[in-house]
């Protein structure tokens, strides 16, 4: 009887030890995800506003923005942090169930594609768009029509880049939801929220490709932010509790056998 009890204690101790790399990766991923998402939301509030599909008015506003480059660099940095957290979570799940591992690998590839597409998007929006708008505003009357056509063409390229970035990010989140749903270490409702977030990004990709930066897109963006913050905060709480469990297990393991 004592021997069986001793084996049970050892098994629990081994489970705690085996989960520690996962728990550490989860804490880091949760922190990166939440920091990246919050930073992205804050920086985006500094973006020049206006009716985005009213091109003459919004192009003039963009041309006059003094913080345009800084805002877009900040958005790219925030997205890179967020996607680093997403990749970290995929890698943490790589050691779990077979299905979760496959979903994680394909999801990681989609996340890398999303980052590459976002970098290209910011090159178009943060550099080319600004320069074309400034050239149109300062052009003589005889050249304004041609300059405006160039600025509008760049805007449509931006629509396309944004659309496929959203598709890639939505796919990565849906695959993450599938991977999280196959593990017992993270609450299942988090997987559902991640899946809903992924669907909201797919909707964004479709809407921006069809309508540009419309009011419908704005609603989808806010919805994705709310859903993202909900599951990222929840994931952080789960990771924090795992840390407490790790510390409790370490203290228990440190007690001498003679005192048990």
Secondary structure, DSSP 8 states (H G I E B T S, - for coil): -HHHHHHHHHHHHHHHHHHHHHHHHHHHHHHHHHHHHHHHHHHHTTS--S-TT-HHHHHHHHHT-SSHHHHHHHHHHHHHHHHHHHHHHHHHHTTS-HHHHHHHHHHHHHHHHHHHHHHHHHHIIIIIIHHHHHHHHHS-HHHHHHHHHHHHHHHHHHHHHHHHHHHHHHHHHHHHHHHHHT-SSS-HHHHHHHHHHHHHHHHHHHHHHHHSS-HHHHHHHHHHHHHHHHHHHHHHHHHHHHHHHHHHHHHHHTS-GGG-
